[in-house]
């Protein structure tokens, strides 16, 4: 992503009311790739940050409140 695109994305996030911490976290997540089994602990039913990841072959399991023993 170019500096200009990153800067514009940051401005849009600020305009929508996101904190700089959230915006910088999303920029960092965009550099990560999900692959294999992915466990989302506490992200809720539709986590907004999930769209920022690059994704390859993966299976997502959202866990709210408890972690099944087969994942420990």
mmCIF file of the N, C-alpha and C atoms, coordinates in Angstrom:
data_MODEL
# 
_entry.id   MODEL 
# 
loop_
_atom_site.group_PDB 
_atom_site.id 
_atom_site.type_symbol 
_atom_site.label_atom_id 
_atom_site.label_alt_id 
_atom_site.label_comp_id 
_atom_site.label_asym_id 
_atom_site.label_entity_id 
_atom_site.label_seq_id 
_atom_site.pdbx_PDB_ins_code 
_atom_site.Cartn_x 
_atom_site.Cartn_y 
_atom_site.Cartn_z 
_atom_site.occupancy 
_atom_site.B_iso_or_equiv 
_atom_site.pdbx_formal_charge 
_atom_site.auth_seq_id 
_atom_site.auth_comp_id 
_atom_site.auth_asym_id 
_atom_site.auth_atom_id 
_atom_site.pdbx_PDB_model_num 
ATOM 1   N N  . UNK A 1 1  ? 0.854   -1.169  0.000  1.00 0.00 ? 1  UNK A N  1 
ATOM 2   C CA . UNK A 1 1  ? 0.000   0.000   0.000  1.00 0.00 ? 1  UNK A CA 1 
ATOM 3   C C  . UNK A 1 1  ? 0.904   1.238   0.000  1.00 0.00 ? 1  UNK A C  1 
ATOM 4   N N  . UNK A 1 2  ? 0.581   2.189   -0.805 1.00 0.00 ? 2  UNK A N  1 
ATOM 5   C CA . UNK A 1 2  ? 1.386   3.400   -0.901 1.00 0.00 ? 2  UNK A CA 1 
ATOM 6   C C  . UNK A 1 2  ? 1.138   4.310   0.298  1.00 0.00 ? 2  UNK A C  1 
ATOM 7   N N  . UNK A 1 3  ? 2.056   5.243   0.504  1.00 0.00 ? 3  UNK A N  1 
ATOM 8   C CA . UNK A 1 3  ? 1.889   6.196   1.596  1.00 0.00 ? 3  UNK A CA 1 
ATOM 9   C C  . UNK A 1 3  ? 0.590   6.974   1.446  1.00 0.00 ? 3  UNK A C  1 
ATOM 10  N N  . UNK A 1 4  ? 0.296   7.397   0.227  1.00 0.00 ? 4  UNK A N  1 
ATOM 11  C CA . UNK A 1 4  ? -0.920  8.184   -0.005 1.00 0.00 ? 4  UNK A CA 1 
ATOM 12  C C  . UNK A 1 4  ? -2.179  7.378   0.330  1.00 0.00 ? 4  UNK A C  1 
ATOM 13  N N  . UNK A 1 5  ? -2.214  6.114   -0.070 1.00 0.00 ? 5  UNK A N  1 
ATOM 14  C CA . UNK A 1 5  ? -3.375  5.269   0.225  1.00 0.00 ? 5  UNK A CA 1 
ATOM 15  C C  . UNK A 1 5  ? -3.503  5.047   1.728  1.00 0.00 ? 5  UNK A C  1 
ATOM 16  N N  . UNK A 1 6  ? -2.375  4.805   2.411  1.00 0.00 ? 6  UNK A N  1 
ATOM 17  C CA . UNK A 1 6  ? -2.393  4.611   3.858  1.00 0.00 ? 6  UNK A CA 1 
ATOM 18  C C  . UNK A 1 6  ? -2.871  5.876   4.561  1.00 0.00 ? 6  UNK A C  1 
ATOM 19  N N  . UNK A 1 7  ? -2.371  7.019   4.113  1.00 0.00 ? 7  UNK A N  1 
ATOM 20  C CA . UNK A 1 7  ? -2.770  8.294   4.699  1.00 0.00 ? 7  UNK A CA 1 
ATOM 21  C C  . UNK A 1 7  ? -4.266  8.541   4.517  1.00 0.00 ? 7  UNK A C  1 
ATOM 22  N N  . UNK A 1 8  ? -4.775  8.276   3.322  1.00 0.00 ? 8  UNK A N  1 
ATOM 23  C CA . UNK A 1 8  ? -6.204  8.482   3.068  1.00 0.00 ? 8  UNK A CA 1 
ATOM 24  C C  . UNK A 1 8  ? -7.054  7.519   3.896  1.00 0.00 ? 8  UNK A C  1 
ATOM 25  N N  . UNK A 1 9  ? -6.602  6.277   4.026  1.00 0.00 ? 9  UNK A N  1 
ATOM 26  C CA . UNK A 1 9  ? -7.324  5.308   4.848  1.00 0.00 ? 9  UNK A CA 1 
ATOM 27  C C  . UNK A 1 9  ? -7.335  5.764   6.312  1.00 0.00 ? 9  UNK A C  1 
ATOM 28  N N  . UNK A 1 10 ? -6.238  6.333   6.769  1.00 0.00 ? 10 UNK A N  1 
ATOM 29  C CA . UNK A 1 10 ? -6.167  6.858   8.135  1.00 0.00 ? 10 UNK A CA 1 
ATOM 30  C C  . UNK A 1 10 ? -7.152  8.008   8.320  1.00 0.00 ? 10 UNK A C  1 
ATOM 31  N N  . UNK A 1 11 ? -7.205  8.921   7.366  1.00 0.00 ? 11 UNK A N  1 
ATOM 32  C CA . UNK A 1 11 ? -8.143  10.043  7.454  1.00 0.00 ? 11 UNK A CA 1 
ATOM 33  C C  . UNK A 1 11 ? -9.596  9.559   7.460  1.00 0.00 ? 11 UNK A C  1 
ATOM 34  N N  . UNK A 1 12 ? -9.904  8.577   6.609  1.00 0.00 ? 12 UNK A N  1 
ATOM 35  C CA . UNK A 1 12 ? -11.268 8.028   6.582  1.00 0.00 ? 12 UNK A CA 1 
ATOM 36  C C  . UNK A 1 12 ? -11.630 7.398   7.925  1.00 0.00 ? 12 UNK A C  1 
ATOM 37  N N  . UNK A 1 13 ? -10.683 6.686   8.521  1.00 0.00 ? 13 UNK A N  1 
ATOM 38  C CA . UNK A 1 13 ? -10.930 6.069   9.815  1.00 0.00 ? 13 UNK A CA 1 
ATOM 39  C C  . UNK A 1 13 ? -11.170 7.108   10.899 1.00 0.00 ? 13 UNK A C  1 
ATOM 40  N N  . UNK A 1 14 ? -10.387 8.169   10.886 1.00 0.00 ? 14 UNK A N  1 
ATOM 41  C CA . UNK A 1 14 ? -10.591 9.246   11.855 1.00 0.00 ? 14 UNK A CA 1 
ATOM 42  C C  . UNK A 1 14 ? -11.951 9.910   11.651 1.00 0.00 ? 14 UNK A C  1 
ATOM 43  N N  . UNK A 1 15 ? -12.329 10.092  10.404 1.00 0.00 ? 15 UNK A N  1 
ATOM 44  C CA . UNK A 1 15 ? -13.633 10.699  10.091 1.00 0.00 ? 15 UNK A CA 1 
ATOM 45  C C  . UNK A 1 15 ? -14.784 9.833   10.611 1.00 0.00 ? 15 UNK A C  1 
ATOM 46  N N  . UNK A 1 16 ? -14.601 8.493   10.551 1.00 0.00 ? 16 UNK A N  1 
ATOM 47  C CA . UNK A 1 16 ? -15.631 7.573   11.041 1.00 0.00 ? 16 UNK A CA 1 
ATOM 48  C C  . UNK A 1 16 ? -15.611 7.431   12.560 1.00 0.00 ? 16 UNK A C  1 
ATOM 49  N N  . UNK A 1 17 ? -14.645 8.058   13.229 1.00 0.00 ? 17 UNK A N  1 
ATOM 50  C CA . UNK A 1 17 ? -14.598 8.019   14.686 1.00 0.00 ? 17 UNK A CA 1 
ATOM 51  C C  . UNK A 1 17 ? -13.691 6.952   15.266 1.00 0.00 ? 17 UNK A C  1 
ATOM 52  N N  . UNK A 1 18 ? -12.881 6.281   14.437 1.00 0.00 ? 18 UNK A N  1 
ATOM 53  C CA . UNK A 1 18 ? -11.953 5.278   14.953 1.00 0.00 ? 18 UNK A CA 1 
ATOM 54  C C  . UNK A 1 18 ? -10.782 5.974   15.635 1.00 0.00 ? 18 UNK A C  1 
ATOM 55  N N  . UNK A 1 19 ? -10.208 5.317   16.632 1.00 0.00 ? 19 UNK A N  1 
ATOM 56  C CA . UNK A 1 19 ? -9.031  5.868   17.293 1.00 0.00 ? 19 UNK A CA 1 
ATOM 57  C C  . UNK A 1 19 ? -7.791  5.577   16.450 1.00 0.00 ? 19 UNK A C  1 
ATOM 58  N N  . UNK A 1 20 ? -6.731  6.349   16.674 1.00 0.00 ? 20 UNK A N  1 
ATOM 59  C CA . UNK A 1 20 ? -5.485  6.091   15.958 1.00 0.00 ? 20 UNK A CA 1 
ATOM 60  C C  . UNK A 1 20 ? -4.949  4.700   16.280 1.00 0.00 ? 20 UNK A C  1 
ATOM 61  N N  . UNK A 1 21 ? -5.135  4.254   17.516 1.00 0.00 ? 21 UNK A N  1 
ATOM 62  C CA . UNK A 1 21 ? -4.690  2.909   17.888 1.00 0.00 ? 21 UNK A CA 1 
ATOM 63  C C  . UNK A 1 21 ? -5.378  1.857   17.032 1.00 0.00 ? 21 UNK A C  1 
ATOM 64  N N  . UNK A 1 22 ? -6.698  1.970   16.848 1.00 0.00 ? 22 UNK A N  1 
ATOM 65  C CA . UNK A 1 22 ? -7.451  1.024   16.029 1.00 0.00 ? 22 UNK A CA 1 
ATOM 66  C C  . UNK A 1 22 ? -6.996  1.090   14.574 1.00 0.00 ? 22 UNK A C  1 
ATOM 67  N N  . UNK A 1 23 ? -6.796  2.297   14.068 1.00 0.00 ? 23 UNK A N  1 
ATOM 68  C CA . UNK A 1 23 ? -6.380  2.469   12.675 1.00 0.00 ? 23 UNK A CA 1 
ATOM 69  C C  . UNK A 1 23 ? -5.010  1.839   12.438 1.00 0.00 ? 23 UNK A C  1 
ATOM 70  N N  . UNK A 1 24 ? -4.051  2.086   13.340 1.00 0.00 ? 24 UNK A N  1 
ATOM 71  C CA . UNK A 1 24 ? -2.715  1.515   13.176 1.00 0.00 ? 24 UNK A CA 1 
ATOM 72  C C  . UNK A 1 24 ? -2.742  -0.002  13.333 1.00 0.00 ? 24 UNK A C  1 
ATOM 73  N N  . UNK A 1 25 ? -3.614  -0.523  14.213 1.00 0.00 ? 25 UNK A N  1 
ATOM 74  C CA . UNK A 1 25 ? -3.757  -1.970  14.350 1.00 0.00 ? 25 UNK A CA 1 
ATOM 75  C C  . UNK A 1 25 ? -4.257  -2.571  13.028 1.00 0.00 ? 25 UNK A C  1 
ATOM 76  N N  . UNK A 1 26 ? -5.231  -1.928  12.410 1.00 0.00 ? 26 UNK A N  1 
ATOM 77  C CA . UNK A 1 26 ? -5.757  -2.428  11.142 1.00 0.00 ? 26 UNK A CA 1 
ATOM 78  C C  . UNK A 1 26 ? -4.695  -2.403  10.046 1.00 0.00 ? 26 UNK A C  1 
ATOM 79  N N  . UNK A 1 27 ? -3.857  -1.369  10.044 1.00 0.00 ? 27 UNK A N  1 
ATOM 80  C CA . UNK A 1 27 ? -2.755  -1.316  9.068  1.00 0.00 ? 27 UNK A CA 1 
ATOM 81  C C  . UNK A 1 27 ? -1.792  -2.486  9.291  1.00 0.00 ? 27 UNK A C  1 
ATOM 82  N N  . UNK A 1 28 ? -1.503  -2.793  10.555 1.00 0.00 ? 28 UNK A N  1 
ATOM 83  C CA . UNK A 1 28 ? -0.603  -3.906  10.872 1.00 0.00 ? 28 UNK A CA 1 
ATOM 84  C C  . UNK A 1 28 ? -1.228  -5.238  10.478 1.00 0.00 ? 28 UNK A C  1 
ATOM 85  N N  . UNK A 1 29 ? -2.530  -5.405  10.709 1.00 0.00 ? 29 UNK A N  1 
ATOM 86  C CA . UNK A 1 29 ? -3.206  -6.659  10.363 1.00 0.00 ? 29 UNK A CA 1 
ATOM 87  C C  . UNK A 1 29 ? -3.188  -6.891  8.855  1.00 0.00 ? 29 UNK A C  1 
ATOM 88  N N  . UNK A 1 30 ? -3.193  -5.827  8.076  1.00 0.00 ? 30 UNK A N  1 
ATOM 89  C CA . UNK A 1 30 ? -3.205  -5.962  6.618  1.00 0.00 ? 30 UNK A CA 1 
ATOM 90  C C  . UNK A 1 30 ? -1.917  -6.586  6.094  1.00 0.00 ? 30 UNK A C  1 
ATOM 91  N N  . UNK A 1 31 ? -0.874  -6.617  6.919  1.00 0.00 ? 31 UNK A N  1 
ATOM 92  C CA . UNK A 1 31 ? 0.390   -7.238  6.506  1.00 0.00 ? 31 UNK A CA 1 
ATOM 93  C C  . UNK A 1 31 ? 0.462   -8.718  6.882  1.00 0.00 ? 31 UNK A C  1 
ATOM 94  N N  . UNK A 1 32 ? -0.526  -9.213  7.594  1.00 0.00 ? 32 UNK A N  1 
ATOM 95  C CA . UNK A 1 32 ? -0.530  -10.602 8.065  1.00 0.00 ? 32 UNK A CA 1 
ATOM 96  C C  . UNK A 1 32 ? -1.417  -11.475 7.188  1.00 0.00 ? 32 UNK A C  1 
ATOM 97  N N  . UNK A 1 33 ? -1.050  -12.744 7.068  1.00 0.00 ? 33 UNK A N  1 
ATOM 98  C CA . UNK A 1 33 ? -1.818  -13.703 6.286  1.00 0.00 ? 33 UNK A CA 1 
ATOM 99  C C  . UNK A 1 33 ? -2.354  -14.791 7.204  1.00 0.00 ? 33 UNK A C  1 
ATOM 100 N N  . UNK A 1 34 ? -3.649  -15.083 7.075  1.00 0.00 ? 34 UNK A N  1 
ATOM 101 C CA . UNK A 1 34 ? -4.252  -16.178 7.825  1.00 0.00 ? 34 UNK A CA 1 
ATOM 102 C C  . UNK A 1 34 ? -4.172  -17.449 6.996  1.00 0.00 ? 34 UNK A C  1 
ATOM 103 N N  . UNK A 1 35 ? -3.755  -18.534 7.632  1.00 0.00 ? 35 UNK A N  1 
ATOM 104 C CA . UNK A 1 35 ? -3.626  -19.811 6.946  1.00 0.00 ? 35 UNK A CA 1 
ATOM 105 C C  . UNK A 1 35 ? -3.849  -20.918 7.969  1.00 0.00 ? 35 UNK A C  1 
ATOM 106 N N  . UNK A 1 36 ? -4.592  -21.950 7.584  1.00 0.00 ? 36 UNK A N  1 
ATOM 107 C CA . UNK A 1 36 ? -4.842  -23.081 8.471  1.00 0.00 ? 36 UNK A CA 1 
ATOM 108 C C  . UNK A 1 36 ? -6.009  -22.825 9.402  1.00 0.00 ? 36 UNK A C  1 
ATOM 109 N N  . UNK A 1 37 ? -5.946  -23.397 10.608 1.00 0.00 ? 37 UNK A N  1 
ATOM 110 C CA . UNK A 1 37 ? -7.005  -23.199 11.597 1.00 0.00 ? 37 UNK A CA 1 
ATOM 111 C C  . UNK A 1 37 ? -6.800  -21.866 12.294 1.00 0.00 ? 37 UNK A C  1 
ATOM 112 N N  . UNK A 1 38 ? -7.855  -21.081 12.320 1.00 0.00 ? 38 UNK A N  1 
ATOM 113 C CA . UNK A 1 38 ? -7.807  -19.767 12.948 1.00 0.00 ? 38 UNK A CA 1 
ATOM 114 C C  . UNK A 1 38 ? -8.865  -19.721 14.030 1.00 0.00 ? 38 UNK A C  1 
ATOM 115 N N  . UNK A 1 39 ? -8.458  -19.351 15.235 1.00 0.00 ? 39 UNK A N  1 
ATOM 116 C CA . UNK A 1 39 ? -9.391  -19.216 16.340 1.00 0.00 ? 39 UNK A CA 1 
ATOM 117 C C  . UNK A 1 39 ? -9.502  -17.744 16.688 1.00 0.00 ? 39 UNK A C  1 
ATOM 118 N N  . UNK A 1 40 ? -10.705 -17.222 16.612 1.00 0.00 ? 40 UNK A N  1 
ATOM 119 C CA . UNK A 1 40 ? -10.970 -15.836 16.980 1.00 0.00 ? 40 UNK A CA 1 
ATOM 120 C C  . UNK A 1 40 ? -11.599 -15.843 18.362 1.00 0.00 ? 40 UNK A C  1 
ATOM 121 N N  . UNK A 1 41 ? -10.852 -15.409 19.355 1.00 0.00 ? 41 UNK A N  1 
ATOM 122 C CA . UNK A 1 41 ? -11.327 -15.419 20.737 1.00 0.00 ? 41 UNK A CA 1 
ATOM 123 C C  . UNK A 1 41 ? -11.840 -14.028 21.088 1.00 0.00 ? 41 UNK A C  1 
ATOM 124 N N  . UNK A 1 42 ? -13.149 -13.931 21.281 1.00 0.00 ? 42 UNK A N  1 
ATOM 125 C CA . UNK A 1 42 ? -13.735 -12.681 21.738 1.00 0.00 ? 42 UNK A CA 1 
ATOM 126 C C  . UNK A 1 42 ? -13.977 -11.640 20.676 1.00 0.00 ? 42 UNK A C  1 
ATOM 127 N N  . UNK A 1 43 ? -13.914 -11.984 19.412 1.00 0.00 ? 43 UNK A N  1 
ATOM 128 C CA . UNK A 1 43 ? -14.115 -11.003 18.346 1.00 0.00 ? 43 UNK A CA 1 
ATOM 129 C C  . UNK A 1 43 ? -15.570 -10.721 18.029 1.00 0.00 ? 43 UNK A C  1 
ATOM 130 N N  . UNK A 1 44 ? -16.467 -11.484 18.585 1.00 0.00 ? 44 UNK A N  1 
ATOM 131 C CA . UNK A 1 44 ? -17.883 -11.287 18.302 1.00 0.00 ? 44 UNK A CA 1 
ATOM 132 C C  . UNK A 1 44 ? -18.311 -12.012 17.034 1.00 0.00 ? 44 UNK A C  1 
ATOM 133 N N  . UNK A 1 45 ? -19.551 -11.803 16.645 1.00 0.00 ? 45 UNK A N  1 
ATOM 134 C CA . UNK A 1 45 ? -20.093 -12.512 15.476 1.00 0.00 ? 45 UNK A CA 1 
ATOM 135 C C  . UNK A 1 45 ? -19.592 -11.942 14.153 1.00 0.00 ? 45 UNK A C  1 
ATOM 136 N N  . UNK A 1 46 ? -19.319 -10.676 14.091 1.00 0.00 ? 46 UNK A N  1 
ATOM 137 C CA . UNK A 1 46 ? -18.832 -10.067 12.851 1.00 0.00 ? 46 UNK A CA 1 
ATOM 138 C C  . UNK A 1 46 ? -17.693 -9.100  13.120 1.00 0.00 ? 46 UNK A C  1 
ATOM 139 N N  . UNK A 1 47 ? -16.504 -9.631  13.466 1.00 0.00 ? 47 UNK A N  1 
ATOM 140 C CA . UNK A 1 47 ? -15.402 -8.734  13.811 1.00 0.00 ? 47 UNK A CA 1 
ATOM 141 C C  . UNK A 1 47 ? -14.995 -7.863  12.618 1.00 0.00 ? 47 UNK A C  1 
ATOM 142 N N  . UNK A 1 48 ? -14.892 -6.579  12.852 1.00 0.00 ? 48 UNK A N  1 
ATOM 143 C CA . UNK A 1 48 ? -14.579 -5.652  11.764 1.00 0.00 ? 48 UNK A CA 1 
ATOM 144 C C  . UNK A 1 48 ? -13.126 -5.748  11.323 1.00 0.00 ? 48 UNK A C  1 
ATOM 145 N N  . UNK A 1 49 ? -12.249 -6.152  12.228 1.00 0.00 ? 49 UNK A N  1 
ATOM 146 C CA . UNK A 1 49 ? -10.834 -6.206  11.868 1.00 0.00 ? 49 UNK A CA 1 
ATOM 147 C C  . UNK A 1 49 ? -10.515 -7.351  10.919 1.00 0.00 ? 49 UNK A C  1 
ATOM 148 N N  . UNK A 1 50 ? -11.371 -8.361  10.827 1.00 0.00 ? 50 UNK A N  1 
ATOM 149 C CA . UNK A 1 50 ? -11.087 -9.560  10.035 1.00 0.00 ? 50 UNK A CA 1 
ATOM 150 C C  . UNK A 1 50 ? -10.923 -9.256  8.548  1.00 0.00 ? 50 UNK A C  1 
ATOM 151 N N  . UNK A 1 51 ? -11.556 -8.209  8.071  1.00 0.00 ? 51 UNK A N  1 
ATOM 152 C CA . UNK A 1 51 ? -11.470 -7.874  6.641  1.00 0.00 ? 51 UNK A CA 1 
ATOM 153 C C  . UNK A 1 51 ? -10.085 -7.396  6.240  1.00 0.00 ? 51 UNK A C  1 
ATOM 154 N N  . UNK A 1 52 ? -9.253  -7.002  7.191  1.00 0.00 ? 52 UNK A N  1 
ATOM 155 C CA . UNK A 1 52 ? -7.940  -6.459  6.863  1.00 0.00 ? 52 UNK A CA 1 
ATOM 156 C C  . UNK A 1 52 ? -6.899  -7.532  6.584  1.00 0.00 ? 52 UNK A C  1 
ATOM 157 N N  . UNK A 1 53 ? -7.092  -8.743  7.095  1.00 0.00 ? 53 UNK A N  1 
ATOM 158 C CA . UNK A 1 53 ? -6.124  -9.817  6.877  1.00 0.00 ? 53 UNK A CA 1 
ATOM 159 C C  . UNK A 1 53 ? -6.106  -10.262 5.420  1.00 0.00 ? 53 UNK A C  1 
ATOM 160 N N  . UNK A 1 54 ? -4.925  -10.655 4.954  1.00 0.00 ? 54 UNK A N  1 
ATOM 161 C CA . UNK A 1 54 ? -4.845  -11.429 3.713  1.00 0.00 ? 54 UNK A CA 1 
ATOM 162 C C  . UNK A 1 54 ? -5.171  -12.860 4.111  1.00 0.00 ? 54 UNK A C  1 
ATOM 163 N N  . UNK A 1 55 ? -5.824  -13.588 3.237  1.00 0.00 ? 55 UNK A N  1 
ATOM 164 C CA . UNK A 1 55 ? -6.268  -14.932 3.609  1.00 0.00 ? 55 UNK A CA 1 
ATOM 165 C C  . UNK A 1 55 ? -5.884  -15.948 2.535  1.00 0.00 ? 55 UNK A C  1 
ATOM 166 N N  . UNK A 1 56 ? -5.446  -17.118 2.986  1.00 0.00 ? 56 UNK A N  1 
ATOM 167 C CA . UNK A 1 56 ? -5.246  -18.266 2.090  1.00 0.00 ? 56 UNK A CA 1 
ATOM 168 C C  . UNK A 1 56 ? -6.175  -19.353 2.616  1.00 0.00 ? 56 UNK A C  1 
ATOM 169 N N  . UNK A 1 57 ? -5.855  -20.593 2.394  1.00 0.00 ? 57 UNK A N  1 
ATOM 170 C CA . UNK A 1 57 ? -6.721  -21.686 2.863  1.00 0.00 ? 57 UNK A CA 1 
ATOM 171 C C  . UNK A 1 57 ? -6.790  -21.658 4.384  1.00 0.00 ? 57 UNK A C  1 
ATOM 172 N N  . UNK A 1 58 ? -7.964  -21.358 4.910  1.00 0.00 ? 58 UNK A N  1 
ATOM 173 C CA . UNK A 1 58 ? -8.121  -21.261 6.350  1.00 0.00 ? 58 UNK A CA 1 
ATOM 174 C C  . UNK A 1 58 ? -9.519  -21.700 6.761  1.00 0.00 ? 58 UNK A C  1 
ATOM 175 N N  . UNK A 1 59 ? -9.646  -22.049 8.038  1.00 0.00 ? 59 UNK A N  1 
ATOM 176 C CA . UNK A 1 59 ? -10.947 -22.330 8.657  1.00 0.00 ? 59 UNK A CA 1 
ATOM 177 C C  . UNK A 1 59 ? -11.044 -21.474 9.891  1.00 0.00 ? 59 UNK A C  1 
ATOM 178 N N  . UNK A 1 60 ? -12.094 -20.697 9.986  1.00 0.00 ? 60 UNK A N  1 
ATOM 179 C CA . UNK A 1 60 ? -12.276 -19.790 11.113 1.00 0.00 ? 60 UNK A CA 1 
ATOM 180 C C  . UNK A 1 60 ? -13.225 -20.392 12.130 1.00 0.00 ? 60 UNK A C  1 
ATOM 181 N N  . UNK A 1 61 ? -12.840 -20.292 13.389 1.00 0.00 ? 61 UNK A N  1 
ATOM 182 C CA . UNK A 1 61 ? -13.703 -20.720 14.482 1.00 0.00 ? 61 UNK A CA 1 
ATOM 183 C C  . UNK A 1 61 ? -13.781 -19.547 15.463 1.00 0.00 ? 61 UNK A C  1 
ATOM 184 N N  . UNK A 1 62 ? -14.956 -18.965 15.617 1.00 0.00 ? 62 UNK A N  1 
ATOM 185 C CA . UNK A 1 62 ? -15.157 -17.890 16.586 1.00 0.00 ? 62 UNK A CA 1 
ATOM 186 C C  . UNK A 1 62 ? -15.516 -18.504 17.921 1.00 0.00 ? 62 UNK A C  1 
ATOM 187 N N  . UNK A 1 63 ? -14.879 -18.043 18.971 1.00 0.00 ? 63 UNK A N  1 
ATOM 188 C CA . UNK A 1 63 ? -15.116 -18.554 20.312 1.00 0.00 ? 63 UNK A CA 1 
ATOM 189 C C  . UNK A 1 63 ? -15.553 -17.392 21.182 1.00 0.00 ? 63 UNK A C  1 
ATOM 190 N N  . UNK A 1 64 ? -16.733 -17.530 21.765 1.00 0.00 ? 64 UNK A N  1 
ATOM 191 C CA . UNK A 1 64 ? -17.255 -16.495 22.655 1.00 0.00 ? 64 UNK A CA 1 
ATOM 192 C C  . UNK A 1 64 ? -17.496 -17.102 24.032 1.00 0.00 ? 64 UNK A C  1 
ATOM 193 N N  . UNK A 1 65 ? -16.706 -16.719 25.001 1.00 0.00 ? 65 UNK A N  1 
ATOM 194 C CA . UNK A 1 65 ? -16.946 -17.139 26.374 1.00 0.00 ? 65 UNK A CA 1 
ATOM 195 C C  . UNK A 1 65 ? -16.155 -18.346 26.847 1.00 0.00 ? 65 UNK A C  1 
ATOM 196 N N  . UNK A 1 66 ? -15.945 -19.336 25.998 1.00 0.00 ? 66 UNK A N  1 
ATOM 197 C CA . UNK A 1 66 ? -15.205 -20.517 26.421 1.00 0.00 ? 66 UNK A CA 1 
ATOM 198 C C  . UNK A 1 66 ? -14.500 -21.134 25.227 1.00 0.00 ? 66 UNK A C  1 
ATOM 199 N N  . UNK A 1 67 ? -13.424 -21.852 25.508 1.00 0.00 ? 67 UNK A N  1 
ATOM 200 C CA . UNK A 1 67 ? -12.632 -22.493 24.465 1.00 0.00 ? 67 UNK A CA 1 
ATOM 201 C C  . UNK A 1 67 ? -12.786 -24.004 24.590 1.00 0.00 ? 67 UNK A C  1 
ATOM 202 N N  . UNK A 1 68 ? -13.374 -24.662 23.552 1.00 0.00 ? 68 UNK A N  1 
ATOM 203 C CA . UNK A 1 68 ? -13.547 -26.121 23.611 1.00 0.00 ? 68 UNK A CA 1 
ATOM 204 C C  . UNK A 1 68 ? -12.206 -26.823 23.792 1.00 0.00 ? 68 UNK A C  1 
ATOM 205 N N  . UNK A 1 69 ? -12.190 -27.922 24.530 1.00 0.00 ? 69 UNK A N  1 
ATOM 206 C CA . UNK A 1 69 ? -10.943 -28.615 24.854 1.00 0.00 ? 69 UNK A CA 1 
ATOM 207 C C  . UNK A 1 69 ? -10.206 -29.105 23.620 1.00 0.00 ? 69 UNK A C  1 
ATOM 208 N N  . UNK A 1 70 ? -10.889 -29.353 22.514 1.00 0.00 ? 70 UNK A N  1 
ATOM 209 C CA . UNK A 1 70 ? -10.187 -29.842 21.318 1.00 0.00 ? 70 UNK A CA 1 
ATOM 210 C C  . UNK A 1 70 ? -9.300  -28.767 20.690 1.00 0.00 ? 70 UNK A C  1 
ATOM 211 N N  . UNK A 1 71 ? -9.456  -27.498 21.091 1.00 0.00 ? 71 UNK A N  1 
ATOM 212 C CA . UNK A 1 71 ? -8.627  -26.425 20.559 1.00 0.00 ? 71 UNK A CA 1 
ATOM 213 C C  . UNK A 1 71 ? -7.494  -26.040 21.500 1.00 0.00 ? 71 UNK A C  1 
ATOM 214 N N  . UNK A 1 72 ? -7.455  -26.623 22.688 1.00 0.00 ? 72 UNK A N  1 
ATOM 215 C CA . UNK A 1 72 ? -6.412  -26.263 23.666 1.00 0.00 ? 72 UNK A CA 1 
ATOM 216 C C  . UNK A 1 72 ? -5.176  -27.065 23.394 1.00 0.00 ? 72 UNK A C  1 
# 
